[in-house]
């Protein structure tokens, strides 16, 4: 893990998710998303997208490690979220102390279908 601090600007915006307006924050950078990675070692996406954060999920380090080692497991807190918007992805931001930040787009499913990593 890099010890370098990354500063990303965030911009408030309105998006549509499942036909409903949602408040989101757009990141000032594009990220590469991997499709259906089993764990963090498989996050090597080739296509970069705008990122729209619709919610942030705080985790303890152990909870994050468990999630990140089995990204394809069903998680009720992901169900029905995410999707493609404009030229970006609607994401749940997953954060934990001392861990990279994950941006998860389940695209309506209940698992981490598309994942980008920052840090």
Order of alpha helices (4+ residues) and beta strands (2+ residues): beta-beta-beta-alpha-beta-beta-beta-beta
